[in-house]
């Protein structure tokens, strides 16, 4: 497949247009939209949108009964044996060690036969609330020497397994085109192929129509990530004084910004193109891994990978381990709720790379700035959403899901409230989601989303906002005051809903 670039200024150079139809390739690669039990992608009516959750009859009944907890993840990972004996070894007000057994989705106390979560078992033993339960509770017999292994050590072992991203270090995804073609085969704005205009500096490609242009420009085209965010002029490799913003990842000339580079030998370097990006970054850092309690034993938490290569956020080793483990649990929940989604050019697992905020040499699949928001009931993850903030103007949520047993109970609304509450605190004004045509009315009637406004469409032309085939984008203005425990207001407007 050949790529489309601006008109050639130098006849000796390679042709600047990437041409060809992606229809055949698209039909072949959309198999992941089909129903798993005898589904086919030959008919649109038989395909399932990438944002539609799996049907219950296609799910494993045993999977739907399991709670999405760190403990169940350790059991399924074969790190902790099912029915293993658990001991609380931390400081306690009671005499002797309290003993329990791993059963189903939690811990059953040996003395009273009551069922507990991991934190609940700590409280039951008279342990100190300030202690980390995953350090204070251990499993008997794993080492084979009669010692008790803390759950935190089991979590580290699970993250090093071959099927967990921590084992691979989440390296950048590097793709190479055939015949020296290094350009992306999909438009960064709509994720579709066809005739594409290529960025002069990077490997990003775009449809002329998606950029709001009538014709291909004669001058070299630089995408918004290769042009200075502040002055709009190209940031080329010849420039000696330019930086990349730690929040929005836009490049900018140092002379164009009023913000200074923050350098601390004990912390990651931080550069910000403007004051709003610095403010959002600092507020995000203060919220990462912090559990905020809601009503009905629910809590709301923001998660993110803290690898040096994938973000400049810093947390303690204990919080980092718990965040990584909960990301593994969140990934399993999303995988259970959605059909597999693979990028048709690079074949990467989209859900996995978004949840673990993986980077890439292709801007379209560069997910380093994604965060994962979770709602927990006790220590069970019951709802998950992927969030990316593009500065003060806009944020996006490409994936959001609720565990099957907790659907139709207002949990999705509470998750959206948590997201909107943080975005409101960050000063973000607009929230964008992709939606299938079948779910537009639900998002509109129940959660107040409407089809994109013209000004938002223009804003998205400058951003890397994740998009799926056969989907439409919807938007919502962030409210000024948000009650985290309330249902989102219904703002149904029939004029904005497609028939």
N, C-alpha and C positions, 0 to 999 in steps of 0.2 A: 504494500500500500504506500502510495507516495504522498508527500505532504505539501500544503499551500502557503506561500510566504509572500511578502510584499513584492512588487515588481522589481526585477533585477536592475540595479544601478550599474553593475559591472558585468558585461557579457561573459567574462571568463569565469565568473562564479557559478555555483550550483543554481539550478532553477529555484525560484523563491515561492513556488506554489505547491501545496500538498493537495493532490486531487484524488478523486476516486470515491466510490460509494461504499458505505459501511453496512448497507442493508443486509447483505448475505452474512457477514461476520456477526452482525447483531443478532440475527435469528439463531445462529449456531450457539452463541454465548449466553442467550437468555434462558437456557435450560434451568438455571437456578430459580427462575420465577415459577416454574411448573410445580404442581402438587407432587409430593413425593410418591404417593401410591398411584402409580399408573398415569401420572400427569404427563402432559406434552406441551411443548412451546410452539406448536404449529398453528395454533389458533389463539388470538388475543383473549377470547372469552374463556379459554382454558388456563390462562396464565394467572399467577398471583402477583400483585405488586410487591416490590421489594420492601415496602413499609407495612404490608399486611402480616399480622402474626400468624403462626402456624395454626391450622385447624386442630381442634382437640382430638379428632379421630385419627390424625396422622402423628400424634405425639405418643411417646412411650408412656403408658399409664404409670409405670414405676417412677419415671422422671417427674411427672406432675405431682406426685405425692411427696417428694422430697423437698425439704426446706433448703433454701439457698443460704447456707451458713458456712462459716469457715470450717466448722467441725465436719459437716457433711462433705465439703470439698476435700478435706484431709482423708476422709474414709474412702471416697471415690478415687482419690489419687493413689490409693494403696500405701499411704504413709502410716496411717493409723488403722489398726485392725478393727473391724466391726465387733462389738461386744467386748472391747478391751476394757480393762480396769483403769479407772481414773482416780487420782489422788489430788487433794488440795494440800500443797506443801508450804504455802505462805504463812505469814503471821496470822493467827486466829485467836479468838477469845475462848475457844473450846479446847478441851483436852484431846490430844492425839490427832491423827490425820483423818479427815473426812473422806470417805470412799464412795465411788460411784461406778456405774457401768454405761458405756456408750450404747444407746439403743435408738434406732430409727433416727430422729432428728435432734437428739439432745442427750442429756445425761440423766440417768435414773439413780437417785441416791440409794445406797445399799440399806441404810438404817430405817428410812421411812417410806421408800418406794415412790417418792414424789419425783415428778419430771421437772428438769431445770435446763435453762440455757447455760452457756459457759459463764457469763457474768452473774446469772442467777445462782449458780452453784457456789460461786465465790461468796455471795451474800449469805447463802444458806449455811455455809461453814463458819460464819462469823469472821470472815476475812475483811481486811481493810479495803474500803472502796478505792482508795488512792492507788492501790497496787494494780499492776496490769494482770488481769486474770489469765492471759495466755502465757505469762511467765510463772505464775503461781500455781497453775494447774498442770499436772503432768500425766503421762501415759506409762503404765507399768509394762515391762517386758519387751519393749521394742529393741533395745540394744542386746538382749540375750544374756545380760550379766546381772540381772536383778535390780538394775537402776531404774529411776523414774525420769523419763524424758519430757522436759517442758513442751507445751504445745507450741510455743514460739519457735523452738528448735525444729519441730515438725513442720511448721509453716515455711521455714527457710529451706528445708529439704524438698518440700513440694514445689517451691518456686524454682528449684534447680533441675526439676525433671525435664526430660526432653520435650514434652508436649506443652511446657509452660514457657512463655516468652522470656522470662528472666534467664533461662538457660542459654538463650541465643544472644542476649544482650541487646535485642531490638536494634539491629543495624539498619542503616538507611537502605531503602529499596532503590537499586540502580538498574535501569533498563537500557538496553541497547537496540536501536533499530537496525534493520537489515540494510545492506549496501551503503553503510555510512550515514543512514538516516537516523539522527538522534532525537527527532521531534516526537512529541506525544501524538498518538493517533486519535485522541478525543479532545473535544473542545473543553477548556477549563470551566466554562460557564454553564454548559448544558450537558456535558459528559457524552455527547454524541459525536459521530465521525462525519466524514464527507469532505467538502472543500474547506480547507483551514488556512488561516493566515498565521504565520509563525513569528514569535518574538525574536528580535535581532540579537538579544543577549542570552536568553535562557531557552529551554526546550518546550515552553508552553505554546499551545496553539489555540486558535479561536475561530469561530464562524464570524464572518463579516457582519451578519445580521445581529448576532449576539452582542457585538460591540456597538451596535447602534449606527453602523456605517452603511452607506449606500453602495460604495465601490471600494475596492482594495486601494489603499493609499500608495502613492508613488514613493513617498519617503520611507525610510526605515521605521518599522513599528517596534516600540518598546512597551511591554506590558506594564501594568501598574506596580508590579513588584520589582521591576527593573528601572523604573523612573522614580525620581525623588518625590516622596509623598508631599513635600511642602512646596516645591517650585515647579514640579512636573517635568523637569528636564531629565534626560537619560542619566543613569548612574552606570558608567562603563568601567571596565577593568582598568582603564587608563587613569581614572580618577584616583587621587591619592588620599583624599579626605572624605570618607563616607562611612556610615554605620548602618546596622540593621536594628530596628526597634525590637526590644525584648518582649513587647506585648503583641503588637500587630504584625511584626516581621516585615514591615515595609522598609525599604531602603531610603536613606535621605542624606543630603550633603550636610556635613557638620556646620558649615557656615549658615545654613538655612534654619537651623534649630536654635531655640533659646535654652534648651535643656542641656545640662552638662553630663558627661559620661561618668558613671559611678564606679569607682575602682576601689576594691578592698581585697587585700591579699588573702583574707580568710573567707571570701565569698565569691560567687560567680560574678563576672563583669556584667554590668547592666547599662544599657543604652536606651534612651527613649526619645522618640521624635518630637513629642509634645507633652505638655503637663497632664493631659487627660489619660494618656497611656501609662505614665508613671503612677498616677493615682489608682487606676484600675489594677495594675500589677501589684502594688503594695496591699491593696484590700484583698485581692485574691490570695496572696501569700498568707495573710492573717486568718483566712477561713479554711485553708486546705487541711483536711484530716480532722477538723473540729466537729464533733457531733453536737448538733443543736436539737434539743428535745421539743417535741410537739405533744399534742394530746393523744390519749389512748395508747401510751407506751410506744409512740412512733418517734423517729428521729430523722433528721436531714443532714447529710454530709456531702462535701465536695472532695473528690479524689483526683489524684494526678500522679504520674510517674515522676520521680525526682532524680533520674539519672543526670549526670553532668552534661551529657550530650543532648538531652531532650528537655531541658528547662532550667531556669535559674532560681527555682524555688527550693527552699531548704527547710527540712524538718528533722526531728530527732530520729535516731535509728529505730526506736520502738514504734513511733508513728509511721515511719516509712514502711516497716515490715507489715503493719496492719493495713495500711493503704494498699500495698501491692497485693496482699491476700484478698482484700475485698474487691479489688479490680478483677482478680481471677474469678471470684464468685459472680460479680456483675457480668462478666463476659459469658459465663455459663448460662446465666439467666437470659441474656439477649439472644444467645445461640438457640436456646430452647423456644424462644418466642418468634424468631424470624427464620424464613427460608435462607439458605446460604447465599451470600452476596459476594461475588468475586469481580474485581475490576477486569473488564474484558481484554484490556491490553497487557497489563502487568500480571494478572491472575492473583493478585494479593487478596487475602481475606479482609474485606472492608471493615466488618464489625470488629474483628480482632485488632486491626491497626488503628482504628478510631479509639477504641477503649483504652489501648495501651499508648495512646498519643505517639505513634511511630512517625519518624521523619522519612523523607524521601528526596531524591534528586529531582523528581518531578513535582512541581508546585501543586498540581491538581490533586495529588495523593500525599501531600505533605500534611500530616495530622498532628504535629508536635504541640499545637496550641489547644488541643481538645482536653476537656475535663469531663469527669463522670460524676453525675449527681445521683445519689441513692437515697431511698426511703427505707428505713429498717424498722421492723417490729421486734423489739428485743434485740437479738443478734441475727435475725433473719433478714436478708435483703429481699424486699418485696416489690420494689419498683426501681427502674434504672433509666437514666437519660444521658445522652452525650451532648455536651455544650461547648461551643467555641465562640469567644468574644472577639469581634473585629474592631475594637475601639469603642468610643462612646456612641457611635451611630447605630450599631447593629450587632446582634448575636444570633446564632443559629442552633437548632436542635435537629439533627438528622435522624436520631434513633431515640425512641422512648417506648418503654414496655413495662407492664405490670405482670407479676407472676399469676398464673391461672387461678389459684384458690382465692386471690385477693382482688379480682376484677369486679367491676360494678359496685365498688364500696367507697368510691370517692378518693381512692389512693392516687390515681393519675392527677386529679385536681390538686391534691396536696403537694405532689411532686412539682407541678407547674408553679404553684404558689411559692415553693422554696426557691426555684430557679428565678422567678420574677422578682422575688424579694431581694436576692443578691444582685441581680442585674440593676434593680432600682437603686441599690446602695452604690453600685459602681458608676451610676450615671448613664447607663445604656438606655436608649430610647425605644428601640424596635427589636422584636423577636421574630425570627423567620423559621418556618418548617417546610419540608417537602411533604406533599400529600397526594395519595392516589385519588382519582376522580370519585371513587366510591366513598371515601372518608371525608371529603370536603365539607359536607353538610354537618357531620358530627363535630369537626373542629370548629365550625362556625357557630352552630347552635349551642354547644355545651361549653366551649372554651374561649369563644370570642375572637377567633382568627378570621381574617378576611383575605381575599385575593390581593396580590401585590398592587400597591399604588405605583404610579409612574415614577415618582421620585425615588422609591425604594428600588425599582428596577435599574435606575441609573446608578444607584449606589452599589448594587451587586455587580455591575459591570466592572467595578474596580477591585473586587474581592474574590478570594477563593472560597466560595460557598458550595458545600457538597450538594450534588444533585444526582437524581436517579432517573433512568428512562421511564417514560409513561407517568411521570409525576408532575404536579403543579406546585408552585411555591405559594405559601400563605404567610401573612404577617399579622402581628398584634402589637399595639402600642403598650408599653409598660406602664402600669398604673402607678399613681403617686403613693398610695397607701395600700398595703397588702397584709391581710390577715392569714398567717400561715396555716391556720386550722380551718379556714372557711373554704367553701366551694368557689371556684372562679365564677364571676358574674356571667350570665348568659347575655350575649350581645348579638343576637341573631338579626341579620340584615339580608332579606331575601334577594336584594338587588346584587349582592356580591357572590351568590352561589350559582355555579354552573348547573344547568338542567341536565 
